[in-house]
Amino acid sequence: MPRNLRLEYGGAIYHVMNRGDRRENIFLDDQDRRLFLAALGEACGKTQWQVHAYCLMSNHFHLVVESPQANLVAGMKWLLGVYTKRFNIRHKVCGHLFAGRYKALIVEGEGGYLRTVCDYVPLNPARAKLIQASAALESFVWSSYGDYLKRPKERPPWLRVDRLLGETGLPKDSAAGRREFGRQMELRRRQEEPSEHAELRRGWCWGSEAFGRDLLAAAAERVGASHYGSERAESGRERAERIVAGELQRRGWDEAALTRRRKGDKEKVKMARRVREQTTMSLAWIAERLKMGSWTYVSNLLLETKKCK
């Protein structure tokens, strides 16, 4: 069965969804949900993603993610891999957690399309009847909706609210603006039709005809091109290289210093930690780039220094 092309470009917005393997739960309790949001925050720090909306159900999740860099694939690989590992460790299980390939629908940022998707995502609990008709939408605490109603300092730093709150017609991120946003969402909840969002569940893009044509044209240029995967990887590699270059300059080192100094040099470990924390590059890449031996050796060094903090 053919798969949709993962079209990546700077500034792209995606509606991302993934389910548990065999539709089993990926969140067994609230601690699992906290683990996922913590991993999402780390992923945003590594990729510069901005999350416009999210919702964590029992056996699947929804994200509306804007990627300033062309790095959705690398970021999702890291996020899903890290959460699976932490879930398995916590519950003393092993194996796959997610069902194959995640869905990533490309969303047009203008023309009301982003707002439609960002309405759809936090309304999932109401749609699934996890919230009683008489209960407020914010009573479901594992979506971005409740965060939108909070003051800025109470929200996750990776959640971007200005674009949606700006559509209320009131001053952005003011108490009045947040109340109006809540009023509009509750109204939207009552007016929603069951079949209204079929394209959001099954389509590959959400936007105007012109937006779709432009995406198809861009995809046609890349289908079968051997450089597509390398272009995608280059974005993360360029960021990592900038970090390494800055760290070398700060220490007054040249490239040869990486070879001269021992593999476990404390300064090299610091550099490795920063690259690991701020990018999605693998331990193998870090070990090779910083001349630190095997990736397992680098992994052990990072674990040791973390324990010492």
N, C-alpha and C positions, 0 to 999 in steps of 0.2 A: 504494500500500500504506500503510495507516494506521500512524503511528508512536506509540510509547508517550509519554505525557506526561512531561515532566521535572518531577517533583514535588520541590520544594525547600522545606526548612524548617530552622530552626536545630536542630542536634543530629542531623541525619539521617546515616545510615551507608549507604554505597554500595559494591557490588562493581562496579568499573569495568573494562572490557576493550575493547581496540581492536586491530585487525589492520592489517597493511600493505596498501596498495593492491594489488589483484590477488593478495593473500596473499604478496606479496614481503617480504623481510626488512626490518625497521625498525632492526635492529642488525646492522651488518656486522662489528663487532669489539668488544672490551672498552672501547675509548675511546668508542664510541658509547653504550654502557651507562652509562659514567661521566657523559657529557654529559646523558643522560636523568635520572639521579638528581640531578645538580646542578640541572637545571631543575625537577625535582620539589621539591627543597628550597626553591628560590626561590618556587615557586608556594605552598608551605605558608606561607612567610613573608608572602606577600601576602594569603592567604585565611584564615590560622589553622587550616588543615586539620591533622588528626592522622591519620597513616597507621598502620593496624593490621597490614597485611601487604602485600607486593608480590612480584612475580615477573616477571623480564624474560626472555622466551623469544626465539627468533630473529625470528619474524614477528608477534609480538603481546606484549602486556603485561597483567598483572592488578594492580589496586590495590584495597585495602579502605580506604576513606577516610571519616573522620568529619568533617562540616563544622559547626562551631559556629554559623556564619552560613549563610544560605540563598544560597550562592554557588557551587554545583557547576558550573553552566554557564559562568559567567564564568571560573572557575579552570581548567576543562578547555580552554576556548577559548585561554586564555593558554598553558597548558602545551603543548598539541599544536602551536600555532602557533610558539612559540619553539623547541621541539625540532626541528620540521620545518625551520625557517630555519637552525638551527645544523648540522643534518645536511646540508642542501643545500650550505651554504658549505664545510663540511669535505670533502665528496666531489665538489664542483664539478658538482653536478647542479641541476635545478630541477623544479618541479611538486609534485603531491600526494605525500605519503608514506603517509598513513593512508587506510583504506577507509571513506569516508563517516562515518556517525554512530557514535560510540562507544556501547557498551551500558552501562547503569547500573542495576543491580538494587538495589532498596532493601532493606536488611537490618534485621531487628529486633535490638535490642541485648541483649535478655534471652532467657531460655529456651534457651540453648545455640546459637541460630542464628548469632550472631557467631562463636563458636568453630568451628562447622562450616565457614563460609566461609573463615575464617583458616587452617583445616587444608587446605582444598581448594587454596588458592592456592599455597603453597610445595611442595605435593606434585605440582605439574604436571611438574617435570623427571623425577621418578620415574615418573609416569604415561606420559610420552612416551619412557621408556627412555633418557633422557640420562644417567642414573646407573645403573651396574651394580648388580645386586641385592646384591652383597657390599659395596658402597661406602656410606659414611655419607651421609645426606641433606645434611649440611652441606658435602659436597664440591662441590655446585653453589653457587657463591658469589654468584649474582645473584638471590637472593631474601632475604626478611626473616628466614628461619629461622636463618641463621647469626648475624644480628645479635641475635636473642633470646638466644643462648647467650653473648654477650659481656657484659662489665661495662658499666654505664651510660655511662661516659665514652668508651667505644669505639664507641658507636652513633650513628647520625644523630640530631640533636636533634628531628627531626620524626616519628620513629618512636615510637609509643605502645605500650608492652608490658605495662602494669600490669593491664589487664583480662584478658588471656589468662594471664599468669603467675599471677594471683590464683586461677585455677581449678585449679592444681596441688595445692592443699591444704597447701602449705608457704608459709613467709614470702615475700611478694612480692619478686621481683628479688634473691633471695639465691642464693649458689652452689648450694645444695641445690635451690632452686626451679627454677633454670635446668636443672640436670641432670634433674630430674623432668619438666620440660617436654619435653626432648629424648627421654627414654624414652617418654613418651606419644606423641610424634609418630612415632617409629620404629615403635611398636606400631600406630598408626593407618595407617601406610604399608603394613604387612603385611596388615591386615584390610580394606583398601578394596576395594569391589566396583566393576567398570567402569561399571555403569549407575546407580550410587548417586547421582550428582550431576546428573542430567538437568535438574532444575529450576533449578540454579545456572547452567546454560548457556543455557537457553531461556526461563526465567520472567521476570517483571517485578518480583517481590518475593519475599523469603525470610523467612518468619515464621509466626506463628500465624494461625488464621482471623480472630481478632478484629483482629489487626494489619492484615491484608489488607483487611478491611471498613472500618477507619478510613481507610486510604489511599485506597480507592475513594471514600469519602464526601468526603474532602478534594479528590480529583481532580475529582469531579462538580461541586463548587462553582466550580472554576477553568476547566474546559473551556469554551472560547469566550469567556471573560471578557477584555475588552480590557485590563484592568489587570494581568493575570498577568505579562507581560513587564516592565512598568514596576516592579512590586513586586520582581522579581528583581534588576533593575538598581539599585534603590534601596539595597539592602544595601551594595553596593560604593561607591555614590555617597555614602552617609552616612558611611562610614569615611573617604573622601577629604575630605569637607567637615570632618570633625572634625580631620583633620590640618591642613588649611588654616587653620581657626579657631585652632588651637593655635599654629601658626607666626606668624600675625598677632599674636596676643596676646603671644607671646614677644618680638617685635620692637617692640611698642608701636604697630603700624600699625592703621589702620582700612581698610575696604574701598576707600575712595577712593584710598588709597596705591598700590594695585595699578595703577590707571589713571595716576596721576601719575608713577610711576617708569617708566624706560625699559624696553622689552621684554626686553632682555638683562641687566637688573640682576642682580648676583651673588647677592643674597639671594633673588631670585625663582627663580634657577636652582637654588639649594639647596632651596627649597621644592618645585620641580618634581621634583627628583631623589628627594626623600623620598616624594612621592605616587606616583611611577613605581615605586619599589622596594617600597613597602608596600601597593599596591593594584593592581587590574587595570584601572584607568581608562586610556582611550586617550590618546595624545599630543594628539589634537585636543581632548579634553575639558580636559586640563591647560592647553593653550595658551589656550583660551577663558576658563577660570576664573581664571587668573593674569594675563590680559591680556598675553600674550607673542607675539602675532602668529600666524603659521602653525604648524602642527604640525611641518613640516619644519625650521623655524627652531629650535624647541625641541629637536628631535632632534639637530641639529647642535651646539647648545650643550651638551647632555648628553654627547655624544661627545667634544667638546673638553675639557670639564672632567674627564672620565674619563681621558683621555690624560695630563693634567697631574698626576694623582695619583701 
